[in-house]
C-alpha cells in the first residue's frame, strides 16, 4: 500500500501570501477613508469638497489600481523582471500610502493615487507570476492559488473592519 506524500508549500510562497495580505489590507482600508477624507469638513480633518467632486477622485483610485497591472506586467515581462518589480512595487505603494497619510490638498491626493497605482502595477500580477513559477505540479499549484486567495481575503476583511472600527470609535465616537 502506497503512502500518500504530504504536500508542502515553499516558505517563499507564504512570504508572497503575506505580501498579498498586507497589500489588500492597505487598499481596502484606505479606499473608504479616502472618500471620507475628501468630503469631511476642514474642521473635521478633511478637505471639505462636495461628494459630487470627491466620488470621481475616489473612483480613480479603484480604476487605476485595477488597470495599471496590465502595463506593469508588460514592463516587467519586457525589461525588469518579476522579482525586482514586486519589491519595487511594495516600496512605491508604501510611498503612496505615506503621501496619502500626509495629504493636505487635492494635488497630494492625486499624487497618492498615481503613486499607489504605479506600485500596484508592478506588484499585483507579478507576484502571482512568482507564485506560479514555484510549483511544477498542477494540482499543488491549484491548491496554492486557493490558499493565496484566502490570504487576500484575510487582508481585505481586516483592512475593511479595522478601518471601519477606527472610524466609528475615533472620528464618529460611536455615533451612527
ZASE-827436 format. One record per residue: x, y, z of N, C-alpha, C in turn; residue in one letter; residue number from 1. Coordinates in Angstrom, 3 decimals. Atoms other than C-alpha are relative to their C-alpha. Last residue first. Layout:
N
PT     n.xx     n.yy     n.zz    ca.xx    ca.yy    ca.zz     c.xx     c.yy     c.zz type seq
PT        X        Y        Z        X        Y        Z        X        Y        Z    A NUM
...
This chain:
176
PT     n.xx     n.yy     n.zz    ca.xx    ca.yy    ca.zz     c.xx     c.yy     c.zz type seq
PT    0.258    0.549    1.338  -24.052   56.231   13.592   -0.208    1.066   -1.027    X 176
PT    1.269   -0.481    0.545  -22.438   57.803   16.642   -0.167   -0.527   -1.413    X 175
PT    1.104    0.923   -0.213  -19.749   55.684   18.295   -1.331    0.455   -0.544    X 174
PT    0.131    0.272   -1.426  -17.131   58.417   18.597   -1.276   -0.790    0.312    X 173
PT    1.425   -0.120   -0.291  -17.638   59.357   14.929   -0.295   -0.179    1.489    X 172
PT    0.561   -1.189    0.635  -13.978   60.077   14.333   -1.472    0.202    0.351    X 171
PT   -0.855   -1.176   -0.070  -12.178   57.730   16.679   -0.685    1.249   -0.521    X 170
PT   -0.425   -0.285   -1.381  -14.559   54.890   17.534    0.801    1.284    0.118    X 169
PT    1.140   -0.124   -0.924  -16.541   54.728   14.297    0.432    0.378    1.412    X 168
PT    0.821   -1.141    0.386  -13.590   55.467   12.013   -1.129    0.217    1.008    X 167
PT   -0.727   -1.227   -0.351  -11.295   53.109   13.865   -0.824    1.242   -0.333    X 166
PT    0.024   -0.108   -1.460  -13.891   50.352   13.626    0.720    1.258    0.461    X 165
PT    1.374   -0.368   -0.371  -14.380   50.947    9.915   -0.115    0.171    1.504    X 164
PT    0.198   -1.414    0.342  -10.595   50.964    9.418   -1.417    0.463    0.322    X 163
PT   -0.791   -0.827   -0.921  -10.221   47.718   11.342   -0.189    1.481   -0.311    X 162
PT    0.547    0.009   -1.358  -13.084   46.001    9.525    0.773    0.914    0.950    X 161
PT    1.321   -0.642   -0.059  -12.164   46.946    5.971   -0.490    0.122    1.436    X 160
PT   -0.173   -1.386    0.412   -8.465   46.153    6.299   -1.310    0.765    0.093    X 159
PT   -0.525   -0.759   -1.128   -9.289   43.018    8.298    0.263    1.464   -0.353    X 158
PT    0.925   -0.007   -1.131  -11.572   41.623    5.621    0.522    0.883    1.132    X 157
PT    1.159   -0.828    0.353   -9.431   42.572    2.652   -0.957    0.136    1.180    X 156
PT   -0.427   -1.392    0.045   -6.268   41.185    4.245   -1.148    0.938   -0.308    X 155
PT   -0.304   -0.378   -1.385   -7.997   37.914    5.135    0.431    1.466    0.053    X 154
PT    1.262   -0.277   -0.683   -9.488   37.726    1.642    0.208    0.400    1.457    X 153
PT    0.539   -1.247    0.560   -6.067   38.033    0.015   -1.277    0.385    0.736    X 152
PT   -0.806   -1.076   -0.586   -4.698   35.325    2.347   -0.479    1.365   -0.494    X 151
PT    0.442   -0.115   -1.396   -7.571   33.061    1.300    0.775    1.098    0.719    X 150
PT    1.245   -0.770    0.027   -6.745   33.784   -2.342   -0.580    0.155    1.405    X 149
PT   -0.359   -1.405    0.223   -3.194   32.593   -1.705   -1.241    0.874    0.005    X 148
PT   -0.549   -0.485   -1.272   -4.532   29.327   -0.261    0.345    1.484   -0.119    X 147
PT    1.141   -0.064   -0.926   -6.658   28.781   -3.362    0.444    0.526    1.362    X 146
PT    0.749   -1.213    0.331   -3.667   29.699   -5.536   -1.263    0.130    0.843    X 145
PT   -0.770   -1.153   -0.467   -1.618   27.081   -3.705   -0.721    1.300   -0.322    X 144
PT    0.270   -0.168   -1.426   -4.345   24.458   -4.218    0.764    1.191    0.570    X 143
PT    1.409   -0.362   -0.186   -4.213   24.974   -7.961   -0.323    0.221    1.473    X 142
PT    0.143   -1.403    0.406   -0.405   24.957   -7.963   -1.435    0.469    0.195    X 141
PT   -0.558   -0.780   -1.094   -0.345   21.693   -5.994   -0.106    1.498   -0.303    X 140
PT    0.935    0.105   -1.120   -2.656   20.124   -8.546    0.468    0.821    1.196    X 139
PT    1.186   -0.811    0.270   -0.534   21.461  -11.424   -1.018   -0.066    1.141    X 138
PT    1.184    0.843   -0.067    2.726   20.043  -10.000   -1.259    0.869   -0.132    X 137
PT    0.002    0.790    1.228    5.698   22.151  -11.112   -1.259   -0.849   -0.096    X 136
PT    0.585    1.336   -0.014    5.223   24.844   -8.497    0.071   -0.648   -1.376    X 135
PT   -0.500    0.799   -1.127    7.199   27.973   -7.596   -0.420   -1.463   -0.067    X 134
PT   -1.281    0.637    0.331    6.750   29.599  -11.002    0.542   -0.887    1.111    X 133
PT    0.190    1.004    1.044    3.064   30.310  -10.414    1.267   -0.744   -0.358    X 132
PT    0.623    1.170   -0.637    3.851   32.086   -7.145   -0.173   -1.113   -1.031    X 131
PT   -1.037    0.624   -0.833    6.237   34.397   -8.993   -0.557   -1.243    0.680    X 130
PT   -0.926    0.713    0.897    3.600   35.059  -11.644    1.104   -0.700    0.782    X 129
PT    0.682    1.229    0.411    1.036   35.913   -8.957    0.895   -0.821   -0.936    X 128
PT   -0.082    0.897   -1.155    3.526   38.392   -7.535   -0.706   -1.314   -0.305    X 127
PT   -1.327    0.601   -0.039    3.906   39.890  -10.998    0.192   -0.913    1.202    X 126
PT   -0.094    1.153    0.894    0.215   40.475  -11.422    1.327   -0.724    0.083    X 125
PT    1.138    0.915    0.018   -0.115   42.692   -8.368    0.165   -1.233   -0.892    X 124
PT    0.182    0.996   -1.044    3.204   44.327   -7.599   -0.979   -1.107   -0.387    X 123
PT   -1.158    0.886   -0.085    4.495   46.344  -10.538   -0.225   -1.170    0.944    X 122
PT   -0.320    0.501    1.339    1.178   47.920  -11.462    1.153   -0.993    0.045    X 121
PT    0.878    1.140    0.254    0.245   48.183   -7.783    0.286   -0.612   -1.367    X 120
PT   -0.459    1.106   -0.836    3.251   50.422   -7.211   -0.809   -1.258   -0.218    X 119
PT   -1.273    0.447    0.583    2.285   52.601  -10.176    0.558   -1.173    0.805    X 118
PT    0.305    0.741    1.228   -1.294   52.754   -8.908    1.264   -0.508   -0.681    X 117
PT    0.524    1.316   -0.391   -0.169   53.724   -5.398   -0.273   -0.844   -1.242    X 116
PT   -1.130    0.777   -0.520    1.955   56.508   -6.920   -0.449   -1.384    0.463    X 115
PT   -0.904    0.368    1.097   -0.891   57.819   -9.076    1.140   -0.882    0.503    X 114
PT    0.680    0.954    0.875   -3.434   57.755   -6.254    0.934   -0.479   -1.111    X 113
PT    0.140    1.269   -0.706   -1.077   59.419   -3.764   -0.602   -1.060   -0.924    X 112
PT   -1.341    0.594   -0.040   -0.158   62.135   -6.265   -0.046   -1.353    0.694    X 111
PT   -0.285    0.524    1.343   -3.865   62.756   -6.876    1.388   -0.647   -0.064    X 110
PT    0.841    1.194    0.135   -4.401   63.077   -3.124    0.213   -0.623   -1.378    X 109
PT   -0.674    1.065   -0.750   -1.441   65.479   -2.908   -0.792   -1.299   -0.074    X 108
PT   -1.155    0.496    0.763   -2.984   67.567   -5.702    0.781   -1.103    0.730    X 107
PT    0.421    0.872    1.097   -6.284   67.648   -3.743    1.200   -0.459   -0.844    X 106
PT    0.597   -0.669    1.153   -4.659   69.109   -0.646   -0.392   -1.035   -1.053    X 105
PT    0.701   -1.183   -0.477   -3.429   68.275    2.852   -0.683    0.745   -1.140    X 104
PT    0.687   -0.882    0.947   -2.135   64.767    2.303   -0.722    1.143    0.686    X 103
PT   -0.439   -1.382   -0.202    0.271   63.330    4.909   -0.744    1.010   -0.884    X 102
PT    0.085   -0.280   -1.433   -1.419   59.926    5.193    0.331    1.460    0.276    X 101
PT    1.414   -0.112   -0.359   -1.969   59.852    1.448   -0.190    0.355    1.462    X 100
PT    0.445   -1.294    0.527    1.726   60.584    0.875   -1.481    0.210    0.324    X  99
PT   -0.575   -1.018   -0.873    2.559   57.668    3.161   -0.419    1.397   -0.458    X  98
PT    0.843   -0.041   -1.208    0.134   55.455    1.220    0.536    1.022    1.005    X  97
PT    1.312   -0.566    0.334    1.927   56.360   -1.999   -0.917    0.100    1.208    X  96
PT   -0.197   -1.439    0.164    5.371   55.731   -0.505   -1.338    0.692   -0.311    X  95
PT   -0.201   -0.546   -1.339    4.221   52.306    0.662    0.186    1.505   -0.030    X  94
PT    1.323   -0.070   -0.645    2.906   51.595   -2.824    0.108    0.588    1.400    X  93
PT    0.740   -1.090    0.629    6.307   52.517   -4.294   -1.394    0.131    0.618    X  92
PT   -0.568   -1.266   -0.478    8.162   50.303   -1.823   -0.790    1.182   -0.563    X  91
PT    0.300   -0.133   -1.435    5.893   47.330   -2.472    0.491    1.334    0.539    X  90
PT    1.423   -0.307   -0.158    6.060   47.856   -6.236   -0.396    0.180    1.448    X  89
PT    0.164   -1.425    0.293    9.862   47.974   -6.167   -1.459    0.420    0.191    X  88
PT   -0.662   -0.755   -1.069    9.958   44.590   -4.453   -0.174    1.500   -0.202    X  87
PT    0.788    0.170   -1.221    7.388   43.123   -6.829    0.607    0.802    1.151    X  86
PT    1.256   -0.741    0.111    9.070   44.564   -9.920   -0.828   -0.100    1.280    X  85
PT   -0.261   -1.417   -0.243   12.540   43.361   -8.901   -1.297    0.793    0.004    X  84
PT   -0.554   -0.142   -1.352   11.365   39.779   -8.596    0.269    1.458    0.342    X  83
PT    1.012    0.027   -1.065    9.070   39.963  -11.629    0.581    0.230    1.391    X  82
PT    0.146    1.268   -0.704   11.613   41.003  -14.249   -0.894    0.098    1.224    X  81
PT   -0.581    0.000   -1.347   12.777   44.449  -15.380   -0.129   -1.301    0.784    X  80
PT   -1.238   -0.647   -0.408   12.529   44.754  -19.154    0.500   -0.323    1.406    X  79
PT   -0.933   -0.474    1.029    9.929   43.043  -21.309    1.359    0.425    0.551    X  78
PT   -0.343    1.075    0.935    7.946   40.921  -18.877    1.066    0.420   -1.000    X  77
PT   -0.735    1.045   -0.714    8.047   43.544  -16.134    0.453   -1.099   -0.955    X  76
PT   -1.338   -0.533   -0.318    7.051   46.391  -18.420    0.859   -1.068    0.665    X  75
PT   -0.711   -0.164    1.271    4.151   44.347  -19.808    1.428    0.481    0.240    X  74
PT   -0.363    1.330    0.476    3.068   43.247  -16.356    0.778    0.055   -1.299    X  73
PT   -1.097    0.481   -0.832    3.149   46.815  -15.095    0.468   -1.376   -0.428    X  72
PT   -1.212   -0.670    0.460    1.009   47.942  -18.027    1.227   -0.449    0.798    X  71
PT   -0.181    0.396    1.402   -1.708   45.401  -17.309    1.304    0.591   -0.525    X  70
PT   -0.790    1.234    0.118   -1.173   45.916  -13.576    0.159   -0.523   -1.430    X  69
PT   -1.457   -0.177    0.030   -2.307   49.567  -14.012    0.782   -1.315   -0.083    X  68
PT   -0.487   -0.022    1.379   -5.940   48.764  -14.892    1.525    0.033   -0.070    X  67
PT    0.383    1.213    0.718   -7.139   47.609  -11.461    0.513   -0.025   -1.436    X  66
PT   -0.659    1.165   -0.613   -5.238   50.126   -9.352   -0.421   -1.315   -0.652    X  65
PT   -1.423    0.071    0.353   -6.204   52.869  -11.795    0.698   -1.209    0.623    X  64
PT   -0.197    0.341    1.411   -9.930   52.158  -11.563    1.482   -0.131   -0.366    X  63
PT    0.458    1.355    0.318  -10.118   51.975   -7.788    0.335   -0.358   -1.440    X  62
PT   -0.856    0.955   -0.714   -8.013   55.061   -7.108   -0.367   -1.426   -0.380    X  61
PT   -1.263    0.055    0.725   -9.865   56.986   -9.819    0.977   -0.963    0.667    X  60
PT    0.154    1.026    1.039  -13.168   56.106   -8.163    1.285   -0.147   -0.814    X  59
PT   -0.090    1.306   -0.659  -12.053   58.088   -5.105   -0.116   -1.136   -1.010    X  58
PT   -1.389    0.107   -0.479  -11.393   61.140   -7.281    0.197   -1.354    0.674    X  57
PT   -0.897    0.384    1.101  -14.651   60.582   -9.165    1.464   -0.122    0.422    X  56
PT    0.246    1.366    0.491  -16.587   60.490   -5.860    0.892   -0.374   -1.181    X  55
PT   -0.835    1.001   -0.670  -14.993   63.612   -4.355   -0.157   -1.398   -0.593    X  54
PT   -1.390   -0.166    0.436  -16.425   66.168   -6.809    0.881   -1.110    0.563    X  53
PT    0.021    0.128    1.460  -20.047   65.033   -6.408    1.416    0.141   -0.564    X  52
PT   -0.020    1.415    0.369  -19.443   64.452   -2.675    0.025   -0.205   -1.511    X  51
PT    1.322    0.643    0.068  -18.579   68.100   -2.057    0.120   -1.424   -0.548    X  50
PT    0.587   -0.143    1.330  -15.087   69.130   -1.005   -1.314   -0.765   -0.055    X  49
PT    1.215   -0.790    0.109  -14.178   69.721    2.621   -0.536    0.205   -1.401    X  48
PT   -0.257   -1.057    0.978  -10.565   68.572    2.632   -1.230    0.842   -0.285    X  47
PT    0.078    0.369    1.411  -10.874   66.545    5.799    0.356    1.155   -0.909    X  46
PT   -1.233    0.634    0.463   -9.766   66.972    9.408    0.000   -0.411   -1.451    X  45
PT    0.013    1.408   -0.395  -13.163   67.653   10.989    1.232   -0.755   -0.514    X  44
PT    0.014    0.051   -1.466  -12.657   71.417   10.859    0.047   -1.431    0.515    X  43
PT   -1.371   -0.279   -0.434  -11.684   71.053    7.186    0.087   -0.044    1.527    X  42
PT   -0.369   -1.416   -0.042  -15.047   69.478    6.504    1.427    0.158    0.518    X  41
PT    0.128   -0.593   -1.335  -15.290   65.809    5.645    0.475    1.446   -0.023    X  40
PT    1.290   -0.661   -0.229  -15.776   65.014    1.964   -0.162    0.624    1.379    X  39
PT    0.309   -1.023    0.990  -12.249   64.210    0.798   -1.249    0.797    0.370    X  38
PT   -0.969   -1.090   -0.120  -11.219   62.409    3.958   -0.327    1.137   -0.973    X  37
PT    0.329   -0.737   -1.224  -14.396   60.307    3.930    0.932    1.194    0.183    X  36
PT    1.239   -0.744    0.254  -13.799   59.348    0.308   -0.409    0.807    1.227    X  35
PT   -0.279   -1.050    0.971  -10.200   58.407    1.063   -1.242    0.843   -0.258    X  34
PT   -0.511   -1.163   -0.711  -11.151   56.506    4.201    0.300    1.161   -0.941    X  33
PT    1.110   -0.783   -0.566  -13.318   54.173    2.141    0.476    1.247    0.746    X  32
PT    1.008   -0.359    1.005  -10.390   53.113   -0.084   -1.184    0.761    0.612    X  31
PT   -0.105   -1.402    0.417   -7.712   53.247    2.611   -1.103    0.431   -0.956    X  30
PT    0.084   -0.910   -1.132   -8.574   50.064    4.483   -0.020    1.446   -0.435    X  29
PT    1.386   -0.008   -0.482   -9.387   48.035    1.398   -0.177    0.851    1.254    X  28
PT    0.922   -0.473    1.030   -6.075   49.018   -0.195   -1.432    0.104    0.532    X  27
PT   -0.201   -1.435    0.237   -3.871   48.749    2.885   -1.023    0.539   -0.990    X  26
PT    0.343   -0.709   -1.234   -5.273   45.373    3.925    0.100    1.506   -0.216    X  25
PT    1.467   -0.094   -0.013   -5.121   44.157    0.318   -0.494    0.718    1.259    X  24
PT    0.400   -0.881    1.099   -1.403   44.960    0.149   -1.512    0.184   -0.015    X  23
PT   -0.245   -1.388   -0.379   -0.787   43.483    3.601   -0.412    0.976   -1.097    X  22
PT    0.867   -0.358   -1.122   -2.444   40.196    2.710    0.177    1.465    0.378    X  21
PT    1.347   -0.237    0.520   -0.749   40.000   -0.694   -0.937    0.454    1.109    X  20
PT   -0.094   -1.263    0.742    2.648   40.385    0.995   -1.353    0.363   -0.599    X  19
PT    0.049   -1.056   -1.011    1.630   37.660    3.451    0.117    1.371   -0.668    X  18
PT    1.383   -0.096   -0.496    0.845   35.370    0.521   -0.146    1.104    1.046    X  17
PT    0.821   -0.635    1.035    4.209   36.084   -1.114   -1.442    0.187    0.474    X  16
PT   -0.445   -1.399    0.039    6.058   35.285    2.108   -0.825    0.763   -1.029    X  15
PT    0.645   -0.675   -1.125    3.973   32.114    2.414    0.414    1.469    0.093    X  14
PT    1.423   -0.095    0.292    5.016   31.014   -1.063   -0.725    0.743    1.113    X  13
PT    0.210   -1.180    0.834    8.627   31.816   -0.289   -1.454    0.202   -0.374    X  12
PT    0.100   -1.149   -0.900    8.499   29.240    2.512   -0.233    1.295   -0.780    X  11
PT   -1.282   -0.621   -0.355    7.840   26.506   -0.060   -0.217    1.236    0.870    X  10
PT   -0.248   -1.193    0.800    4.478   24.739    0.119    1.350    0.581    0.407    X   9
PT   -0.454   -1.181   -0.727    4.387   21.253    1.440    0.181    1.134   -0.992    X   8
PT   -0.370   -1.144    0.818    2.442   18.274    0.175    0.394    1.168    0.890    X   7
PT    0.493   -1.259   -0.553    2.449   15.102    2.226    0.524    1.151   -0.850    X   6
PT   -1.070   -0.963   -0.243    3.028   12.055    0.066   -0.605    1.308    0.490    X   5
PT    0.192   -1.303    0.643    0.302    9.466    0.422    1.125    0.946    0.396    X   4
PT    0.338   -1.058   -0.945    1.591    6.062    1.451   -0.084    1.337   -0.736    X   3
PT   -0.813   -1.202    0.150    1.460    3.306   -1.103   -0.468    1.094    0.950    X   2
PT    0.839   -1.174    0.000    0.000    0.000    0.000    0.891    1.248    0.000    X   1
